[in-house]
Amino acid sequence: MLVSRSPRLVRRLLLPGAAAFGLLNAVAFFHARALTRFSAAAGPRTASPEKLTPAAKLWVLLAGVRNPRPVNGPGPAFPYQTVHFEGPNGRLEAWYGRPARAPRGTVALFHGYASDKSRLAAEAAYFRALGYAVLLVDFAGSGGSAGTRTTVGHREAADVAAAVRWVGARPGAPGPLVLYGVSMGAVAVLRAEAELGVRPAANILECPFGSLRQTVRNRFAALHVPAGPLVDILVFWGGVQNGFWGPGLSAERYAAQVATPTLLLWGSADVLVTRAETDAVFANLAGPKVRHDFAGAGHEPYLDRFPAAWQAQVRGFLGGGLKRGGPATFSVVGPL
């Protein structure tokens, strides 16, 4: 009797577990798709986790995020032209502007997740005021560029490489080239250099997350929801749906292969990118480096909240800040 009942008992124990595992995978698959596919529906995007009410957080867990395709706002106040160039993820759109005098170099700017190039117009204006030509790029899926998906930095690295090729192919293209990236854009810059052979003169990176796995975990924490195995399942399906190994998307790992002089900026109150992640990225950077933390800043544009401090960091770095505080001598253009 005991032997005959044991298969039945095993089924009773395994079936609920298998059903729960299947449901967990279905939920993760659904959320991964919502996070990496922009919808054509108009309307506001789901707010950052820290800005949601408890009821709104519960609704996001049940229904997924609203992720409409990012649309550009007004263009820069300075003169610019809209340019297009091909990338492996589709046709990319960018705004290109030159300063009034002969450029000191070029700064290419790359936006964050679910954003667009118009959000970086103020930063571009400051780089231009320093004497740089500027290229503001829409990643594939955003603004005026082709596509409907985002891969949170993986495929975007190829867009960075395409933009660098465009700058290099311009007749009389001014050098040196500086890459400026925010959050996902910063991760894309690091991967472009670590794995795609991009070699700029310098990087300015704001709040790159340590890894895809960690940034998903941080968002669960911001929702005050236990992460458990759902984080790893979500990262796995997000990668599978978009043709890459999700757990391998890691700015911490990329940084160890990047010898480019880098200015790393971070906000001490950022709940989406932790101090531990930032410490690891900075420690792993293989070249000359400088870091500045903005006290009390969250995951937000530092130029908006701390304009004088942000400008001082950027100006000092581009003018040879590493000569004073870094492990090696470096200057992009000399004193500004």
N, C-alpha and C positions, 0 to 999 in steps of 0.2 A: 504493500500500500504506500509506504514511504517513497519507494522508487517510482511508482506510477504517478505520484503527486508532484514529484520534484520538477519535471518540465513545466507543469502548470504554474508552479510557484515561481520558477525562473521567468516565465512569460509575464507574470503579474508584476515582477520587480523590474524587468527590462523595458516593457512597453511604455510605461509612463516616462521613464528616463529618456527613451528614444524620441517619444513625442515632444518632450520638453526641449531636447537638443535640436530637433527639427524646427520647432517654433522659434527658438533662439536664432537659428541660422536664417530663417525667413525674415525675422525682424531686422537682423543685421544686414541682410541683402537689400531690403527695402530702404533702410536708412543710408547705406553706402551709395545706393543709386541716387537718392535725393541730394546727398552732399556733393556728388561729383557730376551731376547733370543739371544744367541750367534750364529752367522752364521758359516757355514763350509767354506764359501768363504774366500780365502786368500786375503791379502792386508792390507793397513793401516787402523787403526781405525779413526773415525772422531775426529779431534783435539778438545781440550777443547774450550768452547765458547769464552773465551777471546783471543784465538789465531786465530780465524776465520776471514776472510775478510767479508765485508758486503754481497758480492755475495754468499760466502760460507754459511753464516748464513741463507740466504733466501733459498738456496738449501736444507739445513737441515730441515727447516720448511716444505718444500714441499715433500721431498723424504725420510725424516727420517735419522737416524744416521747409519753409517757403524759400525757394532759391531762384528767383527770377533772374534772367540774363542781365548782367550789369550793363547799364547804359551810361554813356559819357555825359557829363554836365558841360558847362561852358568851357571853351578852350582857353588857353593862357592869354594873359593881357598883353604879352609881348608878341611881335610879329613871328609867325610860324607858317609852315606849310604841312599839309597832310600828305604823308607818303605811304606807299604799300610795298611789301616785299614778301616773297614766298618763304614759308618755313615747312618743316615736315608735318606740322599739325594743321596746315592750311595757310591761307593768305592773311598776313598780319598788317594791322594799321598802326601808324605811329605819327606823332607830331614832331617836326624838326624845326628848331629855331637856332639862329646864330646871333652872337652878340654884335654890337655896333662896330667894334674894332676886330682886328684879327684874333681868332680864338686861341686861347691857351691850350685847348684840348677839347675833348668831347665827354660829356656825362650821359650815359644811357640809364634811364630810370624804369624800374619794374615794380608794379603794384602788388598788393596783397591778395588774399583769397576773396573771391566774390566782389572784386573791386574793378577799377578801370583807370586809364591813364589820366583822366581829368582830376583825379584825387591828388595827383602829384604836381599840379600846376604851380603851387606856391614854392615847393622845393626847387622845381626847375627854374623858376624865376630867380631864385637866389644864386643858383649855380651860374646862370647866364650873367647875373650882375657881377660875379667874380671873373667873368671873361670866358666862360666855357660855352661851346655849342651844346645844345641839349637835344636828346631824343627820348620822348615819352612813348612807351610801347604798351599796346593792349595785348595781353596774352591771348592765345586762342580761346574762344568762347566768351570773351569779354569785349565790351565797347564796339569798335568798328572791325574787329578781327573775325575771321571765320570760325565756325565750330560752335558746339553747345556744351562742351564738357570742361571740367577742371580736374587735374590730378594732384593738386596741392603741392606742386613743386617738381614732380618727376618729369612729365612731358614738357612742362614750362621751361625746363633747362634747355631744351632744343630751340625754344623761341628766343632765349637769351643768345644762344649761339648764332641764330639767324640774324638777329639785330646787330651783333658784333661783325658778322660778315658784311652786312649792308654798310655799316660805318666804314669798314676797311676798303670797300669797293668804290667809295666816293672819290672822284677826282680831287686830288689835293686835300684828302681827308685830314683834318687837324688831329694831331696826337698830343699828348697821350690820351688813352681811353680809361675812364673811370666808370665802374659799374655801381649803381645805387639800387638797392633792393630793400623792400619792406616785407617783413613776415614771410609769407610764401615766396615773394619775389627774392628775398635774401637767400632762402633755401635753394631756389632755382639757380641763382648765381653761383652758389657754392658747388652744386652738382655740375653745372656747366664747366667749371674749372677743374673739378676733380675727375670727371669722367668723359667730358666731351672736348677737351683740349683747348678751351678758351683761356687766353692769357692777357688780361688787362693790365694796366699800370697800377691800379689800386681799386680797392673795394670800400664802399661805405654801406654797412649793413645794419638795419634796424630790426630788432627783436626776432631773429630767426628761431623757430622752434627746434628742439633737439632732435626729434624724430616724429614720424607720422603717428606711431603708437603712443608717444608721450603727449602729443597735442590732442589726440582723441581722449586720452585719459584725463587731461586737464579740463576738457570741456564737460566731461561727465562730472568731475569734481565741482565745476562751476554751477552745474545743475543740481548739486547735492544729491547725486544718484550714485549708489555703489557701482563701480565699473565691472568687477568680476571678469568672467571670460568674454563678455560681450565686446570689450575693447579689441581683443585679438581677433575675434571673429569678424568684427566690422572692418578692421584694417585688412584682413585677408580678402574679404569680398570686394572691398574697394579697389584693391590691386588687381584681382582677377577680372573684374568688370572693365578695367582700363588697361590691361595688358602689361602689368609690371608687378614686381614682388613688393607688396605693401610694407612688410616689416623691414625691408631693406632701405626704405626712404629715410635717411638719417643725416641731418646736417652735422651732427657730432662726428660721424665717420667721414663725411666729405671734407670737413675742415682740416683733418689730418693730412690731406693731400693737396692743400691749398697753401702755396708759398707767397701769394700776392700780399703786399702790404694792405692791412685792413684796419678800418675804424669800425668798432662794434658798439652800437648804442642799444640801451635797454632801459625800461622803466621799472622801478623797484616795486610798484604795486600791480604789476601785470599778472593777472590770474590765468592767462592763457599760455604764457611762456614763463616758466619758473626760473628762479635764480640758479638752481642746480643745472638746468639745461644751458643757460647762458654761460655759467662757469665752465661747463664741459666744452662748449663750442669754442670759447675763447682760449682755453688751455690747449685745445687740439690744433688751433691754427698754426701752421708750420712756418709762417713768415713773420716779418715785422708786424706788430699789432699794437693798437691803442684801444682802450675801452673807456666808455663814460656811461654811468648810470644816472638817470634822471629821477631824483627822489620824488616819490608820490605819483609818478606817471603810470598809467595803465597801458593797455594795448591800444595806443592812440598815436596820432601824428605829433611827434615831439615839437616840431616847428610851430604848430598852432599854440601849444601850451607854454613852451619855454623858448620863444624865438631867439632871444639874445644868447642863451646858452647853446642852443643847437647851432646857430650861426658861428659862434666862437669855436666849437668843436670841429665843424666842417672846415672853416677857414684855416684853423691852426693845422689840421691834418694835411690839407692840400698844400699848405705853404711850408711843410717840412716839420710837422709836429713830432714825428718819430725821431727826429734828430735830438730832441730834448728829452723824450721819455721812453723811447722804444728800444728794443734789443739790437736794432741795426739802423744805420743812416738811411734816410729816404727823403725824397722830395719830388712831388709831381711837377711843380712848375717853379719852385722857389718862392720867396716871400710874396704874399698877396697884399 
